């Protein structure tokens, strides 16, 4: 309950998608994951909170806490 649904992107996924586009390589799963990160910045959803918590737990990514 204390975290928001905001999911930060570190730039790796963005870079991967940009390179995939530049080389005409389809990467729908990574692109979809990146777009979900962007979507999380619009609304505070339960799905965003779950994603933020999972990324924090398994990857050590920072989470935004409610003020």
mmCIF file as gemmi writes it, N, C-alpha and C atoms, coordinates in Angstrom:
data_model
loop_
_atom_site.group_PDB
_atom_site.id
_atom_site.type_symbol
_atom_site.label_atom_id
_atom_site.label_alt_id
_atom_site.label_comp_id
_atom_site.label_asym_id
_atom_site.label_entity_id
_atom_site.label_seq_id
_atom_site.pdbx_PDB_ins_code
_atom_site.Cartn_x
_atom_site.Cartn_y
_atom_site.Cartn_z
_atom_site.occupancy
_atom_site.B_iso_or_equiv
_atom_site.pdbx_formal_charge
_atom_site.auth_seq_id
_atom_site.auth_asym_id
_atom_site.pdbx_PDB_model_num
ATOM 1 N N . UNK Axp A 1 ? 0.81 -1.203 0 1 0 ? 1 A 1
ATOM 2 C CA . UNK Axp A 1 ? 0 0 0 1 0 ? 1 A 1
ATOM 3 C C . UNK Axp A 1 ? 0.847 1.258 0 1 0 ? 1 A 1
ATOM 4 N N . UNK Axp A 2 ? 2.082 1.153 0.422 1 0 ? 2 A 1
ATOM 5 C CA . UNK Axp A 2 ? 2.919 2.347 0.544 1 0 ? 2 A 1
ATOM 6 C C . UNK Axp A 2 ? 3.639 2.73 -0.744 1 0 ? 2 A 1
ATOM 7 N N . UNK Axp A 3 ? 3.623 1.841 -1.75 1 0 ? 3 A 1
ATOM 8 C CA . UNK Axp A 3 ? 4.305 2.192 -2.994 1 0 ? 3 A 1
ATOM 9 C C . UNK Axp A 3 ? 3.296 2.636 -4.043 1 0 ? 3 A 1
ATOM 10 N N . UNK Axp A 4 ? 3.778 3.417 -4.986 1 0 ? 4 A 1
ATOM 11 C CA . UNK Axp A 4 ? 2.925 3.837 -6.097 1 0 ? 4 A 1
ATOM 12 C C . UNK Axp A 4 ? 3.117 2.869 -7.254 1 0 ? 4 A 1
ATOM 13 N N . UNK Axp A 5 ? 2.278 3 -8.253 1 0 ? 5 A 1
ATOM 14 C CA . UNK Axp A 5 ? 2.376 2.16 -9.435 1 0 ? 5 A 1
ATOM 15 C C . UNK Axp A 5 ? 3.357 2.671 -10.466 1 0 ? 5 A 1
ATOM 16 N N . UNK Axp A 6 ? 4.152 3.662 -10.113 1 0 ? 6 A 1
ATOM 17 C CA . UNK Axp A 6 ? 5.132 4.241 -11.035 1 0 ? 6 A 1
ATOM 18 C C . UNK Axp A 6 ? 6.291 3.27 -11.217 1 0 ? 6 A 1
ATOM 19 N N . UNK Axp A 7 ? 6.582 2.921 -12.471 1 0 ? 7 A 1
ATOM 20 C CA . UNK Axp A 7 ? 7.675 1.999 -12.766 1 0 ? 7 A 1
ATOM 21 C C . UNK Axp A 7 ? 8.746 2.748 -13.547 1 0 ? 7 A 1
ATOM 22 N N . UNK Axp A 8 ? 9.915 2.867 -12.954 1 0 ? 8 A 1
ATOM 23 C CA . UNK Axp A 8 ? 11.042 3.566 -13.574 1 0 ? 8 A 1
ATOM 24 C C . UNK Axp A 8 ? 11.635 2.708 -14.688 1 0 ? 8 A 1
ATOM 25 N N . UNK Axp A 9 ? 12.154 3.354 -15.728 1 0 ? 9 A 1
ATOM 26 C CA . UNK Axp A 9 ? 12.923 2.588 -16.706 1 0 ? 9 A 1
ATOM 27 C C . UNK Axp A 9 ? 14.369 3.054 -16.624 1 0 ? 9 A 1
ATOM 28 N N . UNK Axp A 10 ? 15.28 2.077 -16.633 1 0 ? 10 A 1
ATOM 29 C CA . UNK Axp A 10 ? 16.699 2.387 -16.469 1 0 ? 10 A 1
ATOM 30 C C . UNK Axp A 10 ? 17.356 2.781 -17.78 1 0 ? 10 A 1
ATOM 31 N N . UNK Axp A 11 ? 16.642 2.596 -18.883 1 0 ? 11 A 1
ATOM 32 C CA . UNK Axp A 11 ? 17.189 2.951 -20.182 1 0 ? 11 A 1
ATOM 33 C C . UNK Axp A 11 ? 17.624 1.748 -20.996 1 0 ? 11 A 1
ATOM 34 N N . UNK Axp A 12 ? 17.833 0.606 -20.352 1 0 ? 12 A 1
ATOM 35 C CA . UNK Axp A 12 ? 18.276 -0.582 -21.078 1 0 ? 12 A 1
ATOM 36 C C . UNK Axp A 12 ? 17.199 -1.087 -22.033 1 0 ? 12 A 1
ATOM 37 N N . UNK Axp A 13 ? 15.968 -1.163 -21.556 1 0 ? 13 A 1
ATOM 38 C CA . UNK Axp A 13 ? 14.873 -1.611 -22.416 1 0 ? 13 A 1
ATOM 39 C C . UNK Axp A 13 ? 14.623 -0.64 -23.551 1 0 ? 13 A 1
ATOM 40 N N . UNK Axp A 14 ? 14.684 0.64 -23.243 1 0 ? 14 A 1
ATOM 41 C CA . UNK Axp A 14 ? 14.49 1.681 -24.257 1 0 ? 14 A 1
ATOM 42 C C . UNK Axp A 14 ? 15.572 1.562 -25.334 1 0 ? 14 A 1
ATOM 43 N N . UNK Axp A 15 ? 16.829 1.401 -24.905 1 0 ? 15 A 1
ATOM 44 C CA . UNK Axp A 15 ? 17.94 1.258 -25.844 1 0 ? 15 A 1
ATOM 45 C C . UNK Axp A 15 ? 17.743 0.011 -26.708 1 0 ? 15 A 1
ATOM 46 N N . UNK Axp A 16 ? 17.327 -1.096 -26.086 1 0 ? 16 A 1
ATOM 47 C CA . UNK Axp A 16 ? 17.113 -2.343 -26.817 1 0 ? 16 A 1
ATOM 48 C C . UNK Axp A 16 ? 16.047 -2.172 -27.888 1 0 ? 16 A 1
ATOM 49 N N . UNK Axp A 17 ? 14.94 -1.524 -27.536 1 0 ? 17 A 1
ATOM 50 C CA . UNK Axp A 17 ? 13.861 -1.301 -28.504 1 0 ? 17 A 1
ATOM 51 C C . UNK Axp A 17 ? 14.329 -0.369 -29.62 1 0 ? 17 A 1
ATOM 52 N N . UNK Axp A 18 ? 15.059 0.683 -29.273 1 0 ? 18 A 1
ATOM 53 C CA . UNK Axp A 18 ? 15.573 1.602 -30.297 1 0 ? 18 A 1
ATOM 54 C C . UNK Axp A 18 ? 16.493 0.872 -31.274 1 0 ? 18 A 1
ATOM 55 N N . UNK Axp A 19 ? 17.365 0.012 -30.756 1 0 ? 19 A 1
ATOM 56 C CA . UNK Axp A 19 ? 18.273 -0.741 -31.625 1 0 ? 19 A 1
ATOM 57 C C . UNK Axp A 19 ? 17.514 -1.764 -32.466 1 0 ? 19 A 1
ATOM 58 N N . UNK Axp A 20 ? 16.495 -2.377 -31.879 1 0 ? 20 A 1
ATOM 59 C CA . UNK Axp A 20 ? 15.675 -3.326 -32.633 1 0 ? 20 A 1
ATOM 60 C C . UNK Axp A 20 ? 14.995 -2.627 -33.802 1 0 ? 20 A 1
ATOM 61 N N . UNK Axp A 21 ? 14.476 -1.438 -33.569 1 0 ? 21 A 1
ATOM 62 C CA . UNK Axp A 21 ? 13.842 -0.672 -34.644 1 0 ? 21 A 1
ATOM 63 C C . UNK Axp A 21 ? 14.875 -0.316 -35.706 1 0 ? 21 A 1
ATOM 64 N N . UNK Axp A 22 ? 16.03 0.143 -35.282 1 0 ? 22 A 1
ATOM 65 C CA . UNK Axp A 22 ? 17.081 0.544 -36.223 1 0 ? 22 A 1
ATOM 66 C C . UNK Axp A 22 ? 17.546 -0.616 -37.093 1 0 ? 22 A 1
ATOM 67 N N . UNK Axp A 23 ? 17.466 -1.833 -36.564 1 0 ? 23 A 1
ATOM 68 C CA . UNK Axp A 23 ? 17.929 -3.004 -37.305 1 0 ? 23 A 1
ATOM 69 C C . UNK Axp A 23 ? 16.775 -3.87 -37.818 1 0 ? 23 A 1
ATOM 70 N N . UNK Axp A 24 ? 15.563 -3.354 -37.741 1 0 ? 24 A 1
ATOM 71 C CA . UNK Axp A 24 ? 14.36 -4.058 -38.227 1 0 ? 24 A 1
ATOM 72 C C . UNK Axp A 24 ? 14.194 -5.443 -37.596 1 0 ? 24 A 1
ATOM 73 N N . UNK Axp A 25 ? 14.427 -5.514 -36.302 1 0 ? 25 A 1
ATOM 74 C CA . UNK Axp A 25 ? 14.293 -6.77 -35.569 1 0 ? 25 A 1
ATOM 75 C C . UNK Axp A 25 ? 13.071 -6.67 -34.662 1 0 ? 25 A 1
ATOM 76 N N . UNK Axp A 26 ? 12.109 -7.593 -34.804 1 0 ? 26 A 1
ATOM 77 C CA . UNK Axp A 26 ? 10.928 -7.531 -33.942 1 0 ? 26 A 1
ATOM 78 C C . UNK Axp A 26 ? 11.262 -7.946 -32.505 1 0 ? 26 A 1
ATOM 79 N N . UNK Axp A 27 ? 10.81 -7.151 -31.559 1 0 ? 27 A 1
ATOM 80 C CA . UNK Axp A 27 ? 10.994 -7.45 -30.134 1 0 ? 27 A 1
ATOM 81 C C . UNK Axp A 27 ? 9.716 -7.064 -29.393 1 0 ? 27 A 1
ATOM 82 N N . UNK Axp A 28 ? 8.605 -7.73 -29.695 1 0 ? 28 A 1
ATOM 83 C CA . UNK Axp A 28 ? 7.327 -7.308 -29.115 1 0 ? 28 A 1
ATOM 84 C C . UNK Axp A 28 ? 7.257 -7.425 -27.594 1 0 ? 28 A 1
ATOM 85 N N . UNK Axp A 29 ? 7.889 -8.416 -27.011 1 0 ? 29 A 1
ATOM 86 C CA . UNK Axp A 29 ? 7.804 -8.577 -25.553 1 0 ? 29 A 1
ATOM 87 C C . UNK Axp A 29 ? 8.533 -7.447 -24.827 1 0 ? 29 A 1
ATOM 88 N N . UNK Axp A 30 ? 9.723 -7.104 -25.301 1 0 ? 30 A 1
ATOM 89 C CA . UNK Axp A 30 ? 10.487 -6.035 -24.652 1 0 ? 30 A 1
ATOM 90 C C . UNK Axp A 30 ? 9.813 -4.691 -24.894 1 0 ? 30 A 1
ATOM 91 N N . UNK Axp A 31 ? 9.301 -4.479 -26.118 1 0 ? 31 A 1
ATOM 92 C CA . UNK Axp A 31 ? 8.6 -3.228 -26.416 1 0 ? 31 A 1
ATOM 93 C C . UNK Axp A 31 ? 7.361 -3.091 -25.537 1 0 ? 31 A 1
ATOM 94 N N . UNK Axp A 32 ? 6.627 -4.177 -25.368 1 0 ? 32 A 1
ATOM 95 C CA . UNK Axp A 32 ? 5.431 -4.148 -24.526 1 0 ? 32 A 1
ATOM 96 C C . UNK Axp A 32 ? 5.787 -3.836 -23.071 1 0 ? 32 A 1
ATOM 97 N N . UNK Axp A 33 ? 6.874 -4.412 -22.583 1 0 ? 33 A 1
ATOM 98 C CA . UNK Axp A 33 ? 7.314 -4.139 -21.212 1 0 ? 33 A 1
ATOM 99 C C . UNK Axp A 33 ? 7.682 -2.666 -21.049 1 0 ? 33 A 1
ATOM 100 N N . UNK Axp A 34 ? 8.353 -2.104 -22.045 1 0 ? 34 A 1
ATOM 101 C CA . UNK Axp A 34 ? 8.723 -0.692 -21.997 1 0 ? 34 A 1
ATOM 102 C C . UNK Axp A 34 ? 7.479 0.189 -22.006 1 0 ? 34 A 1
ATOM 103 N N . UNK Axp A 35 ? 6.514 -0.157 -22.858 1 0 ? 35 A 1
ATOM 104 C CA . UNK Axp A 35 ? 5.288 0.634 -22.929 1 0 ? 35 A 1
ATOM 105 C C . UNK Axp A 35 ? 4.492 0.546 -21.628 1 0 ? 35 A 1
ATOM 106 N N . UNK Axp A 36 ? 4.549 -0.596 -20.939 1 0 ? 36 A 1
ATOM 107 C CA . UNK Axp A 36 ? 3.881 -0.724 -19.641 1 0 ? 36 A 1
ATOM 108 C C . UNK Axp A 36 ? 4.523 0.218 -18.628 1 0 ? 36 A 1
ATOM 109 N N . UNK Axp A 37 ? 5.843 0.373 -18.709 1 0 ? 37 A 1
ATOM 110 C CA . UNK Axp A 37 ? 6.518 1.311 -17.809 1 0 ? 37 A 1
ATOM 111 C C . UNK Axp A 37 ? 6.033 2.728 -18.071 1 0 ? 37 A 1
ATOM 112 N N . UNK Axp A 38 ? 5.89 3.074 -19.35 1 0 ? 38 A 1
ATOM 113 C CA . UNK Axp A 38 ? 5.388 4.408 -19.687 1 0 ? 38 A 1
ATOM 114 C C . UNK Axp A 38 ? 3.959 4.585 -19.183 1 0 ? 38 A 1
ATOM 115 N N . UNK Axp A 39 ? 3.129 3.556 -19.352 1 0 ? 39 A 1
ATOM 116 C CA . UNK Axp A 39 ? 1.73 3.631 -18.924 1 0 ? 39 A 1
ATOM 117 C C . UNK Axp A 39 ? 1.628 3.819 -17.411 1 0 ? 39 A 1
ATOM 118 N N . UNK Axp A 40 ? 2.542 3.221 -16.684 1 0 ? 40 A 1
ATOM 119 C CA . UNK Axp A 40 ? 2.489 3.3 -15.221 1 0 ? 40 A 1
ATOM 120 C C . UNK Axp A 40 ? 2.646 4.728 -14.718 1 0 ? 40 A 1
ATOM 121 N N . UNK Axp A 41 ? 3.139 5.597 -15.552 1 0 ? 41 A 1
ATOM 122 C CA . UNK Axp A 41 ? 3.355 6.985 -15.147 1 0 ? 41 A 1
ATOM 123 C C . UNK Axp A 41 ? 2.101 7.835 -15.315 1 0 ? 41 A 1
ATOM 124 N N . UNK Axp A 42 ? 1.069 7.268 -15.936 1 0 ? 42 A 1
ATOM 125 C CA . UNK Axp A 42 ? -0.167 8.008 -16.158 1 0 ? 42 A 1
ATOM 126 C C . UNK Axp A 42 ? -1.167 7.81 -15.028 1 0 ? 42 A 1
ATOM 127 N N . UNK Axp A 43 ? -1.349 6.574 -14.587 1 0 ? 43 A 1
ATOM 128 C CA . UNK Axp A 43 ? -2.317 6.252 -13.533 1 0 ? 43 A 1
ATOM 129 C C . UNK Axp A 43 ? -1.609 5.441 -12.455 1 0 ? 43 A 1
ATOM 130 N N . UNK Axp A 44 ? -2.144 5.496 -11.258 1 0 ? 44 A 1
ATOM 131 C CA . UNK Axp A 44 ? -1.639 4.66 -10.178 1 0 ? 44 A 1
ATOM 132 C C . UNK Axp A 44 ? -2.519 3.421 -10.128 1 0 ? 44 A 1
ATOM 133 N N . UNK Axp A 45 ? -2.117 2.357 -10.855 1 0 ? 45 A 1
ATOM 134 C CA . UNK Axp A 45 ? -2.931 1.152 -10.949 1 0 ? 45 A 1
ATOM 135 C C . UNK Axp A 45 ? -2.366 0.035 -10.08 1 0 ? 45 A 1
ATOM 136 N N . UNK Axp A 46 ? -3.208 -0.927 -9.786 1 0 ? 46 A 1
ATOM 137 C CA . UNK Axp A 46 ? -2.761 -2.096 -9.036 1 0 ? 46 A 1
ATOM 138 C C . UNK Axp A 46 ? -1.708 -2.859 -9.831 1 0 ? 46 A 1
ATOM 139 N N . UNK Axp A 47 ? -1.925 -2.999 -11.144 1 0 ? 47 A 1
ATOM 140 C CA . UNK Axp A 47 ? -0.951 -3.697 -11.995 1 0 ? 47 A 1
ATOM 141 C C . UNK Axp A 47 ? 0.403 -3.004 -11.947 1 0 ? 47 A 1
ATOM 142 N N . UNK Axp A 48 ? 0.397 -1.689 -11.953 1 0 ? 48 A 1
ATOM 143 C CA . UNK Axp A 48 ? 1.645 -0.942 -11.859 1 0 ? 48 A 1
ATOM 144 C C . UNK Axp A 48 ? 2.343 -1.169 -10.537 1 0 ? 48 A 1
ATOM 145 N N . UNK Axp A 49 ? 1.562 -1.227 -9.454 1 0 ? 49 A 1
ATOM 146 C CA . UNK Axp A 49 ? 2.139 -1.488 -8.131 1 0 ? 49 A 1
ATOM 147 C C . UNK Axp A 49 ? 2.78 -2.87 -8.08 1 0 ? 49 A 1
ATOM 148 N N . UNK Axp A 50 ? 2.094 -3.861 -8.658 1 0 ? 50 A 1
ATOM 149 C CA . UNK Axp A 50 ? 2.638 -5.222 -8.682 1 0 ? 50 A 1
ATOM 150 C C . UNK Axp A 50 ? 3.939 -5.248 -9.474 1 0 ? 50 A 1
ATOM 151 N N . UNK Axp A 51 ? 3.936 -4.618 -10.646 1 0 ? 51 A 1
ATOM 152 C CA . UNK Axp A 51 ? 5.135 -4.581 -11.483 1 0 ? 51 A 1
ATOM 153 C C . UNK Axp A 51 ? 6.286 -3.875 -10.768 1 0 ? 51 A 1
ATOM 154 N N . UNK Axp A 52 ? 5.999 -2.748 -10.138 1 0 ? 52 A 1
ATOM 155 C CA . UNK Axp A 52 ? 7.035 -2.013 -9.405 1 0 ? 52 A 1
ATOM 156 C C . UNK Axp A 52 ? 7.603 -2.862 -8.27 1 0 ? 52 A 1
ATOM 157 N N . UNK Axp A 53 ? 6.731 -3.553 -7.552 1 0 ? 53 A 1
ATOM 158 C CA . UNK Axp A 53 ? 7.177 -4.391 -6.436 1 0 ? 53 A 1
ATOM 159 C C . UNK Axp A 53 ? 8.019 -5.569 -6.926 1 0 ? 53 A 1
ATOM 160 N N . UNK Axp A 54 ? 7.612 -6.196 -8.026 1 0 ? 54 A 1
ATOM 161 C CA . UNK Axp A 54 ? 8.377 -7.32 -8.572 1 0 ? 54 A 1
ATOM 162 C C . UNK Axp A 54 ? 9.754 -6.876 -9.048 1 0 ? 54 A 1
ATOM 163 N N . UNK Axp A 55 ? 9.805 -5.744 -9.754 1 0 ? 55 A 1
ATOM 164 C CA . UNK Axp A 55 ? 11.095 -5.235 -10.232 1 0 ? 55 A 1
ATOM 165 C C . UNK Axp A 55 ? 11.999 -4.881 -9.053 1 0 ? 55 A 1
ATOM 166 N N . UNK Axp A 56 ? 11.412 -4.388 -7.979 1 0 ? 56 A 1
ATOM 167 C CA . UNK Axp A 56 ? 12.196 -4.067 -6.791 1 0 ? 56 A 1
ATOM 168 C C . UNK Axp A 56 ? 12.727 -5.336 -6.138 1 0 ? 56 A 1
ATOM 169 N N . UNK Axp A 57 ? 11.868 -6.322 -6.007 1 0 ? 57 A 1
ATOM 170 C CA . UNK Axp A 57 ? 12.247 -7.555 -5.313 1 0 ? 57 A 1
ATOM 171 C C . UNK Axp A 57 ? 13.285 -8.363 -6.091 1 0 ? 57 A 1
ATOM 172 N N . UNK Axp A 58 ? 13.092 -8.507 -7.398 1 0 ? 58 A 1
ATOM 173 C CA . UNK Axp A 58 ? 13.967 -9.381 -8.179 1 0 ? 58 A 1
ATOM 174 C C . UNK Axp A 58 ? 15.125 -8.654 -8.85 1 0 ? 58 A 1
ATOM 175 N N . UNK Axp A 59 ? 14.99 -7.365 -9.089 1 0 ? 59 A 1
ATOM 176 C CA . UNK Axp A 59 ? 16.059 -6.647 -9.775 1 0 ? 59 A 1
ATOM 177 C C . UNK Axp A 59 ? 16.672 -5.53 -8.97 1 0 ? 59 A 1
ATOM 178 N N . UNK Axp A 60 ? 16.115 -5.281 -7.794 1 0 ? 60 A 1
ATOM 179 C CA . UNK Axp A 60 ? 16.647 -4.218 -6.959 1 0 ? 60 A 1
ATOM 180 C C . UNK Axp A 60 ? 16.352 -2.817 -7.468 1 0 ? 60 A 1
ATOM 181 N N . UNK Axp A 61 ? 15.366 -2.702 -8.376 1 0 ? 61 A 1
ATOM 182 C CA . UNK Axp A 61 ? 15.008 -1.395 -8.921 1 0 ? 61 A 1
ATOM 183 C C . UNK Axp A 61 ? 14.287 -0.562 -7.866 1 0 ? 61 A 1
ATOM 184 N N . UNK Axp A 62 ? 14.504 0.727 -7.909 1 0 ? 62 A 1
ATOM 185 C CA . UNK Axp A 62 ? 13.879 1.631 -6.942 1 0 ? 62 A 1
ATOM 186 C C . UNK Axp A 62 ? 12.369 1.684 -7.141 1 0 ? 62 A 1
ATOM 187 N N . UNK Axp A 63 ? 11.654 1.948 -6.064 1 0 ? 63 A 1
ATOM 188 C CA . UNK Axp A 63 ? 10.212 2.169 -6.129 1 0 ? 63 A 1
ATOM 189 C C . UNK Axp A 63 ? 9.921 3.548 -5.564 1 0 ? 63 A 1
ATOM 190 N N . UNK Axp A 64 ? 8.809 4.112 -6.014 1 0 ? 64 A 1
ATOM 191 C CA . UNK Axp A 64 ? 8.36 5.392 -5.469 1 0 ? 64 A 1
ATOM 192 C C . UNK Axp A 64 ? 7.362 5.101 -4.367 1 0 ? 64 A 1
ATOM 193 N N . UNK Axp A 65 ? 7.565 5.698 -3.227 1 0 ? 65 A 1
ATOM 194 C CA . UNK Axp A 65 ? 6.627 5.51 -2.123 1 0 ? 65 A 1
ATOM 195 C C . UNK Axp A 65 ? 5.657 6.673 -2.069 1 0 ? 65 A 1
ATOM 196 N N . UNK Axp A 66 ? 4.461 6.379 -1.566 1 0 ? 66 A 1
ATOM 197 C CA . UNK Axp A 66 ? 3.457 7.431 -1.416 1 0 ? 66 A 1
ATOM 198 C C . UNK Axp A 66 ? 3.928 8.437 -0.391 1 0 ? 66 A 1
ATOM 199 N N . UNK Axp A 67 ? 3.56 9.669 -0.607 1 0 ? 67 A 1
ATOM 200 C CA . UNK Axp A 67 ? 3.968 10.738 0.313 1 0 ? 67 A 1
ATOM 201 C C . UNK Axp A 67 ? 3.01 10.871 1.466 1 0 ? 67 A 1
